[in-house]
């Protein structure tokens, strides 16, 4: 028994030493990458962003110190939002909250639309309390509570056509952790203005179905066995993809891993969100093949907490985003065309 205990102790010591060595190496890599990003890439962003060297470095994950800056540059500011504009909409949000608290019912306020009601203080408050609860930084009394509240409130005034939708708080929270308040709002509004995010947050069922149909083309191409297994249970992508896409994986994956997914999403666009989904399915393919509908749905709704960056990104890298000779954008365009033609002929848009 003593000999066995000694063996275990030696084994554990070797494991700890290996982990420390790996961590030290990782920290060294981050430090050297940070120097390259700060001194070489960021000062020459437009010229270097699409080069092979930068894309490869980007894939490895952005150093935390430059992450926010790179995200902002990659997302862009097509909406031309300024910090001053943010302050204007934040003031409107504060006025609205004040008027809501002074009226006994939202319906008593003249001219309040559905989107305005969705933007109510209570709804945002409730969602904030459920945003990264284990971090204790966004909840009431936490250092980032008011900032998150402000950004979400300002956005609902800026985009009343979208309003506040559950899941937005996670996206805003991740941005707040990496950017200053006004910059976080600018990135948030521009990110949610991308076609995929707009389709999901507006709950545009027609567009969402097109995204799901495109996803299934690549699902069948990459993981045919699992694809057929899901089909046998009539398990459709909306069951697991909606939550993943709504929060850009920030609720489903450990925060550091979610940030790495965001890194490449900012590089590759919406395609990478669906590629990540396929990477997760590939990672757990053997487990999922043994499960029935209920257990698959439960498993994908709450992924294992021990999921690692190395394993997931290895699986994502193995996913080929090409169907025959068509890439994601071409397949998506084909799906759009097929559905339009189907609608003309009064046939079902999509087969379930």
DRENLUMSE-530619 format. One record per residue (C-alpha): y, x, z; chain. Coordinates in nm, 2 decimals. Each point is the difference from the previous one (the first is absolute). Example, Ala and Ser with C-alpha at 12.3 -4.5 7.8 and 13.67 -1.06 7.14 Angstrom:
<r c2="-0.45" c1="1.23" c3="0.78" unit="A"/>
<r c2="0.34" c1="0.14" c3="-0.07" unit="A"/>
//
This chain:
<r c2="0.00" c1="0.00" c3="0.00" unit="A"/>
<r c2="0.24" c1="0.28" c3="0.09" unit="A"/>
<r c2="-0.08" c1="0.17" c3="-0.34" unit="A"/>
<r c2="0.07" c1="-0.33" c3="-0.18" unit="A"/>
<r c2="0.33" c1="-0.04" c3="0.18" unit="A"/>
<r c2="0.09" c1="0.35" c3="-0.08" unit="A"/>
<r c2="-0.08" c1="-0.06" c3="-0.37" unit="A"/>
<r c2="0.22" c1="-0.31" c3="-0.01" unit="A"/>
<r c2="0.28" c1="0.19" c3="0.17" unit="A"/>
<r c2="-0.01" c1="0.28" c3="-0.25" unit="A"/>
<r c2="-0.02" c1="-0.26" c3="-0.29" unit="A"/>
<r c2="0.30" c1="-0.18" c3="0.14" unit="A"/>
<r c2="0.19" c1="0.32" c3="0.04" unit="A"/>
<r c2="-0.07" c1="0.09" c3="-0.36" unit="A"/>
<r c2="0.11" c1="-0.34" c3="-0.11" unit="A"/>
<r c2="0.33" c1="0.03" c3="0.19" unit="A"/>
<r c2="0.06" c1="0.34" c3="-0.14" unit="A"/>
<r c2="-0.06" c1="-0.13" c3="-0.36" unit="A"/>
<r c2="0.23" c1="-0.29" c3="0.05" unit="A"/>
<r c2="0.28" c1="0.22" c3="0.14" unit="A"/>
<r c2="-0.05" c1="0.24" c3="-0.29" unit="A"/>
<r c2="0.03" c1="-0.29" c3="-0.25" unit="A"/>
<r c2="0.31" c1="-0.13" c3="0.18" unit="A"/>
<r c2="0.16" c1="0.34" c3="0.00" unit="A"/>
<r c2="-0.07" c1="0.04" c3="-0.38" unit="A"/>
<r c2="0.14" c1="-0.35" c3="-0.06" unit="A"/>
<r c2="0.32" c1="0.08" c3="0.19" unit="A"/>
<r c2="0.03" c1="0.33" c3="-0.20" unit="A"/>
<r c2="-0.04" c1="-0.20" c3="-0.33" unit="A"/>
<r c2="0.26" c1="-0.25" c3="0.10" unit="A"/>
<r c2="0.25" c1="0.27" c3="0.10" unit="A"/>
<r c2="-0.04" c1="0.19" c3="-0.33" unit="A"/>
<r c2="0.02" c1="-0.33" c3="-0.20" unit="A"/>
<r c2="0.31" c1="-0.10" c3="0.19" unit="A"/>
<r c2="0.17" c1="0.33" c3="-0.11" unit="A"/>
<r c2="-0.09" c1="-0.07" c3="-0.36" unit="A"/>
<r c2="0.12" c1="-0.36" c3="0.01" unit="A"/>
<r c2="0.33" c1="0.09" c3="0.17" unit="A"/>
<r c2="0.09" c1="0.31" c3="-0.20" unit="A"/>
<r c2="-0.15" c1="-0.06" c3="-0.34" unit="A"/>
<r c2="-0.09" c1="-0.37" c3="-0.07" unit="A"/>
<r c2="0.27" c1="-0.21" c3="0.16" unit="A"/>
<r c2="0.30" c1="0.20" c3="-0.14" unit="A"/>
<r c2="-0.16" c1="-0.04" c3="-0.35" unit="A"/>
<r c2="-0.15" c1="-0.34" c3="0.05" unit="A"/>
<r c2="0.05" c1="-0.15" c3="-0.35" unit="A"/>
<r c2="-0.14" c1="0.31" c3="-0.17" unit="A"/>
<r c2="-0.29" c1="0.06" c3="0.23" unit="A"/>
<r c2="-0.12" c1="-0.34" c3="0.12" unit="A"/>
<r c2="-0.24" c1="-0.05" c3="-0.29" unit="A"/>
<r c2="-0.14" c1="0.35" c3="-0.03" unit="A"/>
<r c2="-0.36" c1="0.06" c3="0.06" unit="A"/>
<r c2="0.06" c1="0.24" c3="0.29" unit="A"/>
<r c2="0.22" c1="-0.26" c3="0.18" unit="A"/>
<r c2="-0.24" c1="-0.28" c3="-0.07" unit="A"/>
<r c2="-0.29" c1="0.20" c3="0.15" unit="A"/>
<r c2="0.21" c1="0.09" c3="0.31" unit="A"/>
<r c2="0.10" c1="-0.36" c3="0.03" unit="A"/>
<r c2="-0.36" c1="-0.12" c3="0.00" unit="A"/>
<r c2="-0.08" c1="0.23" c3="0.30" unit="A"/>
<r c2="0.25" c1="-0.20" c3="0.21" unit="A"/>
<r c2="0.38" c1="0.04" c3="0.06" unit="A"/>
<r c2="0.11" c1="0.21" c3="0.30" unit="A"/>
<r c2="0.15" c1="-0.25" c3="0.26" unit="A"/>
<r c2="0.34" c1="0.17" c3="-0.01" unit="A"/>
<r c2="0.05" c1="-0.07" c3="-0.37" unit="A"/>
<r c2="-0.20" c1="-0.32" c3="-0.03" unit="A"/>
<r c2="0.29" c1="-0.25" c3="0.04" unit="A"/>
<r c2="0.22" c1="0.19" c3="-0.25" unit="A"/>
<r c2="-0.28" c1="0.02" c3="-0.26" unit="A"/>
<r c2="-0.09" c1="-0.37" c3="0.05" unit="A"/>
<r c2="0.37" c1="-0.10" c3="-0.05" unit="A"/>
<r c2="0.03" c1="0.21" c3="-0.32" unit="A"/>
<r c2="-0.33" c1="-0.13" c3="-0.14" unit="A"/>
<r c2="0.07" c1="-0.37" c3="0.08" unit="A"/>
<r c2="0.35" c1="0.04" c3="-0.14" unit="A"/>
<r c2="0.29" c1="-0.24" c3="0.05" unit="A"/>
<r c2="0.01" c1="-0.22" c3="-0.31" unit="A"/>
<r c2="0.17" c1="-0.27" c3="0.20" unit="A"/>
<r c2="0.29" c1="0.23" c3="0.07" unit="A"/>
<r c2="0.01" c1="-0.09" c3="0.37" unit="A"/>
<r c2="0.25" c1="0.20" c3="0.21" unit="A"/>
<r c2="0.01" c1="0.04" c3="0.38" unit="A"/>
<r c2="0.31" c1="-0.21" c3="-0.01" unit="A"/>
<r c2="-0.19" c1="-0.29" c3="-0.17" unit="A"/>
<r c2="-0.27" c1="0.03" c3="0.27" unit="A"/>
<r c2="0.27" c1="-0.04" c3="0.27" unit="A"/>
<r c2="0.13" c1="-0.31" c3="-0.17" unit="A"/>
<r c2="-0.34" c1="-0.17" c3="-0.01" unit="A"/>
<r c2="-0.07" c1="0.11" c3="0.35" unit="A"/>
<r c2="0.32" c1="-0.17" c3="0.12" unit="A"/>
<r c2="-0.11" c1="-0.32" c3="-0.18" unit="A"/>
<r c2="-0.34" c1="0.02" c3="0.17" unit="A"/>
<r c2="0.17" c1="0.03" c3="0.34" unit="A"/>
<r c2="0.22" c1="-0.30" c3="-0.07" unit="A"/>
<r c2="-0.30" c1="-0.20" c3="-0.11" unit="A"/>
<r c2="-0.20" c1="0.09" c3="0.31" unit="A"/>
<r c2="0.30" c1="-0.10" c3="0.21" unit="A"/>
<r c2="0.03" c1="-0.34" c3="-0.17" unit="A"/>
<r c2="-0.37" c1="-0.06" c3="0.04" unit="A"/>
<r c2="0.01" c1="0.07" c3="0.37" unit="A"/>
<r c2="0.30" c1="-0.23" c3="0.04" unit="A"/>
<r c2="-0.17" c1="-0.30" c3="-0.17" unit="A"/>
<r c2="-0.29" c1="-0.19" c3="0.16" unit="A"/>
<r c2="-0.18" c1="-0.02" c3="-0.34" unit="A"/>
<r c2="0.02" c1="0.20" c3="-0.32" unit="A"/>
<r c2="-0.01" c1="-0.33" c3="-0.19" unit="A"/>
<r c2="0.33" c1="-0.10" c3="0.17" unit="A"/>
<r c2="0.18" c1="0.29" c3="-0.18" unit="A"/>
<r c2="0.15" c1="-0.12" c3="-0.33" unit="A"/>
<r c2="-0.11" c1="0.18" c3="-0.32" unit="A"/>
<r c2="-0.29" c1="0.18" c3="0.15" unit="A"/>
<r c2="-0.26" c1="0.07" c3="-0.26" unit="A"/>
<r c2="-0.38" c1="0.06" c3="0.04" unit="A"/>
<r c2="0.06" c1="0.38" c3="-0.04" unit="A"/>
<r c2="0.27" c1="-0.02" c3="0.27" unit="A"/>
<r c2="-0.23" c1="-0.17" c3="0.24" unit="A"/>
<r c2="-0.27" c1="0.27" c3="-0.08" unit="A"/>
<r c2="0.27" c1="0.26" c3="0.10" unit="A"/>
<r c2="0.04" c1="-0.15" c3="0.34" unit="A"/>
<r c2="0.02" c1="0.23" c3="0.30" unit="A"/>
<r c2="-0.32" c1="-0.14" c3="0.15" unit="A"/>
<r c2="-0.22" c1="0.07" c3="-0.30" unit="A"/>
<r c2="0.11" c1="0.36" c3="-0.03" unit="A"/>
<r c2="-0.02" c1="0.05" c3="0.37" unit="A"/>
<r c2="-0.36" c1="-0.11" c3="0.01" unit="A"/>
<r c2="-0.10" c1="0.23" c3="-0.29" unit="A"/>
<r c2="0.18" c1="0.30" c3="0.16" unit="A"/>
<r c2="-0.20" c1="-0.04" c3="0.32" unit="A"/>
<r c2="-0.32" c1="0.04" c3="-0.21" unit="A"/>
<r c2="0.12" c1="0.30" c3="-0.19" unit="A"/>
<r c2="-0.19" c1="0.32" c3="0.10" unit="A"/>
<r c2="-0.04" c1="-0.14" c3="0.35" unit="A"/>
<r c2="-0.19" c1="0.31" c3="0.12" unit="A"/>
<r c2="0.31" c1="0.22" c3="-0.07" unit="A"/>
<r c2="0.22" c1="-0.21" c3="0.24" unit="A"/>
<r c2="0.31" c1="0.11" c3="-0.20" unit="A"/>
<r c2="0.08" c1="-0.32" c3="-0.20" unit="A"/>
<r c2="-0.06" c1="-0.25" c3="0.27" unit="A"/>
<r c2="0.30" c1="-0.13" c3="0.22" unit="A"/>
<r c2="0.14" c1="0.28" c3="0.20" unit="A"/>
<r c2="-0.15" c1="0.26" c3="-0.24" unit="A"/>
<r c2="0.23" c1="0.26" c3="-0.17" unit="A"/>
<r c2="-0.05" c1="-0.15" c3="-0.35" unit="A"/>
<r c2="0.00" c1="-0.37" c3="0.08" unit="A"/>
<r c2="0.36" c1="-0.08" c3="-0.08" unit="A"/>
<r c2="-0.01" c1="0.21" c3="-0.32" unit="A"/>
<r c2="-0.31" c1="-0.18" c3="-0.13" unit="A"/>
<r c2="0.16" c1="-0.33" c3="0.09" unit="A"/>
<r c2="0.32" c1="0.09" c3="-0.18" unit="A"/>
<r c2="-0.17" c1="0.11" c3="-0.32" unit="A"/>
<r c2="-0.22" c1="-0.31" c3="-0.03" unit="A"/>
<r c2="0.29" c1="-0.23" c3="0.08" unit="A"/>
<r c2="0.23" c1="0.17" c3="-0.25" unit="A"/>
<r c2="-0.27" c1="-0.02" c3="-0.27" unit="A"/>
<r c2="-0.04" c1="-0.38" c3="0.04" unit="A"/>
<r c2="0.37" c1="-0.04" c3="-0.06" unit="A"/>
<r c2="-0.01" c1="0.24" c3="-0.29" unit="A"/>
<r c2="-0.30" c1="-0.17" c3="-0.16" unit="A"/>
<r c2="0.00" c1="-0.37" c3="0.11" unit="A"/>
<r c2="-0.22" c1="-0.07" c3="-0.31" unit="A"/>
<r c2="-0.27" c1="0.21" c3="0.17" unit="A"/>
<r c2="0.08" c1="-0.06" c3="0.36" unit="A"/>
<r c2="-0.20" c1="0.15" c3="0.28" unit="A"/>
<r c2="-0.37" c1="0.02" c3="-0.06" unit="A"/>
<r c2="-0.27" c1="0.11" c3="0.25" unit="A"/>
<r c2="-0.09" c1="0.36" c3="-0.06" unit="A"/>
<r c2="0.35" c1="0.12" c3="-0.09" unit="A"/>
<r c2="0.05" c1="0.13" c3="0.35" unit="A"/>
<r c2="-0.28" c1="0.27" c3="-0.05" unit="A"/>
<r c2="0.16" c1="0.13" c3="-0.31" unit="A"/>
<r c2="0.35" c1="0.01" c3="0.16" unit="A"/>
<r c2="-0.15" c1="0.17" c3="0.31" unit="A"/>
<r c2="-0.16" c1="0.28" c3="-0.20" unit="A"/>
<r c2="0.33" c1="0.06" c3="-0.18" unit="A"/>
<r c2="0.19" c1="0.01" c3="0.33" unit="A"/>
<r c2="-0.23" c1="0.27" c3="0.13" unit="A"/>
<r c2="0.09" c1="0.22" c3="-0.30" unit="A"/>
<r c2="0.36" c1="-0.09" c3="-0.09" unit="A"/>
<r c2="0.34" c1="-0.08" c3="0.16" unit="A"/>
<r c2="0.08" c1="-0.37" c3="0.03" unit="A"/>
<r c2="0.21" c1="-0.06" c3="-0.31" unit="A"/>
<r c2="-0.23" c1="0.22" c3="-0.21" unit="A"/>
<r c2="-0.30" c1="-0.19" c3="0.13" unit="A"/>
<r c2="0.16" c1="-0.33" c3="-0.11" unit="A"/>
<r c2="0.08" c1="0.13" c3="-0.34" unit="A"/>
<r c2="-0.35" c1="0.13" c3="-0.05" unit="A"/>
<r c2="-0.14" c1="-0.33" c3="0.14" unit="A"/>
<r c2="0.19" c1="-0.23" c3="-0.23" unit="A"/>
<r c2="-0.08" c1="0.21" c3="-0.31" unit="A"/>
<r c2="-0.36" c1="0.03" c3="0.09" unit="A"/>
<r c2="-0.04" c1="-0.37" c3="0.04" unit="A"/>
<r c2="0.18" c1="-0.05" c3="-0.33" unit="A"/>
<r c2="-0.29" c1="0.17" c3="-0.19" unit="A"/>
<r c2="-0.20" c1="-0.24" c3="-0.21" unit="A"/>
<r c2="-0.32" c1="0.01" c3="0.21" unit="A"/>
<r c2="0.18" c1="-0.04" c3="0.34" unit="A"/>
<r c2="0.22" c1="-0.27" c3="-0.14" unit="A"/>
<r c2="-0.30" c1="-0.19" c3="-0.13" unit="A"/>
<r c2="-0.18" c1="0.02" c3="0.34" unit="A"/>
<r c2="0.30" c1="-0.07" c3="0.22" unit="A"/>
<r c2="0.11" c1="-0.29" c3="-0.21" unit="A"/>
<r c2="-0.36" c1="-0.12" c3="0.01" unit="A"/>
<r c2="0.00" c1="-0.03" c3="-0.38" unit="A"/>
<r c2="-0.36" c1="-0.12" c3="-0.03" unit="A"/>
<r c2="-0.01" c1="0.04" c3="-0.38" unit="A"/>
<r c2="0.11" c1="0.37" c3="0.02" unit="A"/>
<r c2="-0.22" c1="0.07" c3="0.30" unit="A"/>
<r c2="-0.30" c1="-0.13" c3="-0.20" unit="A"/>
<r c2="0.09" c1="0.24" c3="-0.28" unit="A"/>
<r c2="0.00" c1="0.29" c3="0.24" unit="A"/>
<r c2="-0.33" c1="-0.10" c3="0.15" unit="A"/>
<r c2="-0.16" c1="-0.04" c3="-0.35" unit="A"/>
<r c2="0.12" c1="0.35" c3="-0.10" unit="A"/>
<r c2="-0.13" c1="0.14" c3="0.33" unit="A"/>
<r c2="-0.34" c1="-0.16" c3="-0.07" unit="A"/>
<r c2="-0.02" c1="0.18" c3="-0.34" unit="A"/>
<r c2="0.02" c1="0.33" c3="0.17" unit="A"/>
<r c2="-0.22" c1="-0.11" c3="0.29" unit="A"/>
<r c2="-0.28" c1="-0.08" c3="-0.25" unit="A"/>
<r c2="0.06" c1="0.32" c3="-0.19" unit="A"/>
<r c2="-0.01" c1="0.22" c3="0.31" unit="A"/>
<r c2="-0.23" c1="-0.18" c3="0.25" unit="A"/>
<r c2="-0.22" c1="-0.22" c3="-0.21" unit="A"/>
<r c2="-0.27" c1="-0.05" c3="0.26" unit="A"/>
<r c2="0.24" c1="-0.10" c3="0.27" unit="A"/>
<r c2="0.19" c1="-0.21" c3="-0.25" unit="A"/>
<r c2="-0.31" c1="-0.21" c3="-0.07" unit="A"/>
<r c2="-0.08" c1="-0.02" c3="0.37" unit="A"/>
<r c2="0.35" c1="-0.15" c3="0.07" unit="A"/>
<r c2="-0.04" c1="-0.23" c3="-0.30" unit="A"/>
<r c2="-0.34" c1="-0.13" c3="0.14" unit="A"/>
<r c2="0.19" c1="-0.12" c3="0.30" unit="A"/>
<r c2="0.31" c1="-0.12" c3="-0.20" unit="A"/>
<r c2="0.20" c1="0.25" c3="0.21" unit="A"/>
<r c2="0.34" c1="0.02" c3="-0.19" unit="A"/>
<r c2="0.26" c1="0.28" c3="0.03" unit="A"/>
<r c2="0.26" c1="-0.22" c3="0.17" unit="A"/>
<r c2="-0.22" c1="-0.01" c3="0.32" unit="A"/>
<r c2="0.07" c1="0.37" c3="0.07" unit="A"/>
<r c2="0.27" c1="0.12" c3="-0.25" unit="A"/>
<r c2="0.28" c1="-0.24" c3="0.11" unit="A"/>
<r c2="0.03" c1="0.16" c3="0.35" unit="A"/>
<r c2="-0.03" c1="0.35" c3="-0.14" unit="A"/>
<r c2="0.27" c1="-0.05" c3="-0.26" unit="A"/>
<r c2="0.24" c1="-0.21" c3="0.22" unit="A"/>
<r c2="0.03" c1="0.29" c3="0.25" unit="A"/>
<r c2="-0.07" c1="0.29" c3="-0.24" unit="A"/>
<r c2="-0.30" c1="0.09" c3="0.21" unit="A"/>
<r c2="0.22" c1="0.07" c3="0.31" unit="A"/>
<r c2="-0.18" c1="-0.27" c3="0.20" unit="A"/>
<r c2="-0.35" c1="0.08" c3="-0.12" unit="A"/>
<r c2="-0.01" c1="0.38" c3="0.02" unit="A"/>
<r c2="0.10" c1="0.25" c3="0.27" unit="A"/>
<r c2="0.38" c1="0.06" c3="-0.03" unit="A"/>
<r c2="-0.03" c1="0.37" c3="-0.11" unit="A"/>
<r c2="-0.25" c1="-0.10" c3="-0.27" unit="A"/>
<r c2="0.21" c1="-0.29" c3="-0.11" unit="A"/>
<r c2="0.29" c1="0.23" c3="-0.04" unit="A"/>
<r c2="-0.20" c1="0.23" c3="-0.23" unit="A"/>
<r c2="-0.10" c1="-0.31" c3="-0.21" unit="A"/>
<r c2="0.38" c1="-0.08" c3="-0.02" unit="A"/>
<r c2="0.06" c1="0.36" c3="-0.11" unit="A"/>
<r c2="-0.21" c1="-0.04" c3="-0.31" unit="A"/>
<r c2="0.10" c1="-0.37" c3="-0.05" unit="A"/>
<r c2="0.36" c1="0.13" c3="-0.03" unit="A"/>
<r c2="-0.13" c1="0.25" c3="-0.26" unit="A"/>
<r c2="-0.23" c1="-0.23" c3="-0.20" unit="A"/>
<r c2="0.13" c1="-0.35" c3="0.06" unit="A"/>
<r c2="-0.19" c1="-0.33" c3="0.04" unit="A"/>
<r c2="-0.31" c1="0.14" c3="-0.17" unit="A"/>
<r c2="-0.07" c1="0.22" c3="0.30" unit="A"/>
<r c2="0.00" c1="-0.30" c3="0.24" unit="A"/>
<r c2="-0.30" c1="-0.14" c3="-0.18" unit="A"/>
<r c2="-0.16" c1="0.34" c3="-0.05" unit="A"/>
<r c2="0.02" c1="0.04" c3="0.38" unit="A"/>
<r c2="-0.17" c1="-0.33" c3="0.04" unit="A"/>
<r c2="-0.29" c1="0.12" c3="-0.22" unit="A"/>
<r c2="-0.01" c1="0.32" c3="0.19" unit="A"/>
<r c2="-0.05" c1="-0.19" c3="0.33" unit="A"/>
<r c2="-0.28" c1="-0.20" c3="-0.17" unit="A"/>
<r c2="-0.16" c1="0.31" c3="-0.13" unit="A"/>
<r c2="0.02" c1="0.17" c3="0.34" unit="A"/>
<r c2="-0.19" c1="-0.29" c3="0.17" unit="A"/>
<r c2="-0.21" c1="-0.11" c3="-0.30" unit="A"/>
<r c2="-0.34" c1="0.07" c3="0.17" unit="A"/>
<r c2="0.10" c1="-0.20" c3="0.31" unit="A"/>
<r c2="0.15" c1="-0.29" c3="-0.20" unit="A"/>
<r c2="-0.31" c1="-0.03" c3="-0.22" unit="A"/>
<r c2="-0.20" c1="-0.09" c3="0.31" unit="A"/>
<r c2="0.24" c1="-0.27" c3="0.11" unit="A"/>
<r c2="0.04" c1="-0.37" c3="-0.07" unit="A"/>
<r c2="0.33" c1="-0.19" c3="-0.08" unit="A"/>
<r c2="0.12" c1="-0.04" c3="0.36" unit="A"/>
<r c2="-0.08" c1="0.35" c3="0.11" unit="A"/>
<r c2="0.16" c1="0.15" c3="-0.31" unit="A"/>
<r c2="0.32" c1="-0.20" c3="0.05" unit="A"/>
<r c2="0.01" c1="0.09" c3="0.37" unit="A"/>
<r c2="-0.06" c1="0.37" c3="-0.08" unit="A"/>
<r c2="0.27" c1="0.03" c3="-0.27" unit="A"/>
<r c2="0.25" c1="-0.20" c3="0.22" unit="A"/>
<r c2="-0.04" c1="0.26" c3="0.28" unit="A"/>
<r c2="-0.10" c1="0.34" c3="-0.14" unit="A"/>
<r c2="-0.16" c1="0.26" c3="0.23" unit="A"/>
<r c2="0.26" c1="0.19" c3="0.20" unit="A"/>
<r c2="-0.17" c1="0.34" c3="-0.06" unit="A"/>
<r c2="0.07" c1="0.00" c3="-0.38" unit="A"/>
<r c2="0.13" c1="0.34" c3="-0.09" unit="A"/>
<r c2="0.25" c1="0.12" c3="-0.26" unit="A"/>
<r c2="-0.24" c1="0.25" c3="-0.16" unit="A"/>
<r c2="-0.28" c1="-0.25" c3="-0.05" unit="A"/>
<r c2="0.22" c1="-0.28" c3="-0.13" unit="A"/>
<r c2="0.19" c1="0.22" c3="-0.24" unit="A"/>
<r c2="-0.32" c1="0.15" c3="-0.12" unit="A"/>
<r c2="-0.12" c1="-0.35" c3="-0.09" unit="A"/>
<r c2="0.33" c1="-0.10" c3="-0.15" unit="A"/>
<r c2="-0.01" c1="0.32" c3="-0.22" unit="A"/>
<r c2="-0.34" c1="-0.11" c3="-0.13" unit="A"/>
<r c2="0.13" c1="-0.33" c3="-0.12" unit="A"/>
<r c2="0.08" c1="0.00" c3="-0.37" unit="A"/>
<r c2="0.29" c1="-0.22" c3="-0.09" unit="A"/>
<r c2="-0.10" c1="-0.03" c3="-0.36" unit="A"/>
<r c2="-0.20" c1="-0.28" c3="-0.16" unit="A"/>
<r c2="-0.14" c1="0.12" c3="-0.33" unit="A"/>
<r c2="0.32" c1="0.16" c3="-0.14" unit="A"/>
<r c2="0.24" c1="-0.23" c3="0.19" unit="A"/>
<r c2="0.19" c1="0.10" c3="0.30" unit="A"/>
<r c2="0.12" c1="-0.24" c3="0.28" unit="A"/>
<r c2="0.32" c1="-0.11" c3="-0.17" unit="A"/>
<r c2="-0.18" c1="-0.07" c3="-0.33" unit="A"/>
<r c2="-0.28" c1="-0.20" c3="0.17" unit="A"/>
<r c2="0.27" c1="-0.19" c3="0.20" unit="A"/>
<r c2="0.18" c1="-0.08" c3="-0.33" unit="A"/>
<r c2="-0.33" c1="-0.12" c3="-0.16" unit="A"/>
<r c2="-0.07" c1="-0.22" c3="0.30" unit="A"/>
<r c2="0.35" c1="-0.15" c3="-0.03" unit="A"/>
<r c2="-0.05" c1="-0.06" c3="-0.38" unit="A"/>
<r c2="-0.35" c1="-0.16" c3="0.05" unit="A"/>
<r c2="0.13" c1="-0.23" c3="0.27" unit="A"/>
<r c2="0.30" c1="-0.11" c3="-0.22" unit="A"/>
<r c2="-0.24" c1="-0.07" c3="-0.29" unit="A"/>
<r c2="-0.23" c1="-0.19" c3="0.24" unit="A"/>
<r c2="0.28" c1="-0.21" c3="0.12" unit="A"/>
<r c2="0.10" c1="-0.08" c3="-0.36" unit="A"/>
<r c2="-0.35" c1="-0.12" c3="-0.06" unit="A"/>
<r c2="0.00" c1="-0.19" c3="0.33" unit="A"/>
<r c2="-0.30" c1="0.20" c3="0.12" unit="A"/>
<r c2="-0.03" c1="0.13" c3="0.36" unit="A"/>
<r c2="0.22" c1="0.31" c3="0.05" unit="A"/>
<r c2="-0.26" c1="0.19" c3="0.20" unit="A"/>
<r c2="-0.37" c1="-0.04" c3="0.07" unit="A"/>
<r c2="-0.07" c1="0.00" c3="0.37" unit="A"/>
//
